[in-house]
Amino acid sequence: MSNPPREIDGARVIEWAWSGSKPFGTVCFPDGKVAAEIFGLALCKYPNSEIIYRFSCDSDWESEQDSEYASIQEAKAHLPSQYQNVVANWQKYD
């Protein structure tokens, strides 16, 4: 398991999931070619904000895509089908 950094793009990691040797899914260019494989998912929050961000990250925890949600539960419930090749086992950041 690869633990994320404390912050991703300046937002504090609250919960995270790591896919292991097989990615959760991919991010593709408009022509359908793979732009990045997603191995890490992180639920994060910026200081002085109530918005939860889901960062979809490559194998080095570099953010490839993000989405905004009103809550952690909403972010988990709305995981796109493109990131469901592996079940996300969420961990709280200690």
Phi, psi and omega per residue, in radians:
M1 nan 2.383 -3.137
S2 -1.887 1.919 -3.130
N3 -1.270 2.515 3.130
P4 -1.365 2.891 2.993
P5 -1.200 2.934 3.134
R6 -1.103 -0.610 3.140
E7 -2.281 2.563 3.019
I8 -2.196 2.160 -3.106
D9 0.899 0.603 3.103
G10 1.468 -0.003 3.121
A11 -1.800 2.439 -3.118
R12 -1.313 2.268 3.113
V13 -1.315 2.216 3.123
I14 -1.784 -0.855 3.084
E15 -2.438 2.725 -3.086
W16 -2.661 2.818 3.072
A17 -2.481 2.512 3.132
W18 -2.146 2.342 -3.032
S19 -1.442 -0.382 -3.098
G20 1.634 -2.445 -3.054
S21 -1.378 -0.343 3.111
K22 -1.916 2.323 -3.105
P23 -1.234 2.701 3.007
F24 -1.025 -0.624 -3.108
G25 3.004 -2.790 -3.079
T26 -2.346 2.788 2.939
V27 -1.904 2.284 -3.069
C28 -2.052 2.664 2.988
F29 -1.239 2.844 3.114
P30 -0.947 -0.502 3.133
D31 -1.421 0.006 3.090
G32 1.671 -0.180 3.110
K33 -1.255 2.541 -3.113
V34 -1.217 2.197 3.090
A35 -1.619 -0.651 -3.122
A36 -2.815 2.578 3.006
E37 -1.674 2.416 -3.091
I38 -1.776 1.979 3.131
F39 -1.864 -0.437 -3.096
G40 -2.159 2.420 3.013
L41 -2.103 2.331 -3.114
A42 -2.347 2.285 3.036
L43 -1.712 2.108 -2.950
C44 -2.328 2.858 3.133
K45 -2.485 2.321 3.057
Y46 -1.430 2.644 3.079
P47 -0.986 2.494 3.103
N48 1.065 0.506 3.107
S49 -2.372 2.545 3.083
E50 -1.734 -0.095 -3.115
I51 -1.300 2.375 3.048
I52 -1.699 2.291 3.090
Y53 -1.903 2.372 2.985
R54 -1.802 1.993 3.074
F55 -1.669 2.268 3.065
S56 -1.781 2.065 -2.928
C57 -2.105 2.691 3.072
D58 -1.361 -2.973 -3.072
S59 -1.222 -0.174 3.088
D60 -1.866 0.261 -3.098
W61 1.074 0.518 2.995
E62 -1.537 2.239 -3.099
S63 -1.200 2.236 3.097
E64 -1.858 -0.436 -3.114
Q65 -2.745 2.652 3.034
D66 -2.497 2.753 3.093
S67 -2.479 2.651 -3.124
E68 -1.790 2.492 3.120
Y69 -2.475 2.784 3.135
A70 -1.422 -0.383 -3.102
S71 -2.685 2.882 3.066
I72 -1.100 -0.734 -3.140
Q73 -1.049 -0.747 3.125
E74 -1.118 -0.729 -3.130
A75 -1.091 -0.708 3.127
K76 -1.234 -0.679 -3.095
A77 -1.228 -0.439 -3.072
H78 -1.911 0.610 3.071
L79 -1.179 2.133 -3.075
P80 -1.046 2.621 -3.133
S81 -1.037 -0.483 3.133
Q82 -1.156 -0.259 -3.138
Y83 -1.970 0.523 -3.112
Q84 -2.069 0.440 3.057
N85 -1.203 -0.449 3.124
V86 -2.297 2.450 3.110
V87 -1.197 2.302 3.110
A88 -1.436 2.025 3.039
N89 -1.758 1.773 -3.012
W90 -1.320 2.419 3.103
Q91 -2.116 2.427 3.015
K92 -1.363 2.459 3.098
Y93 -1.353 2.181 -3.124
D94 -1.469 nan nan
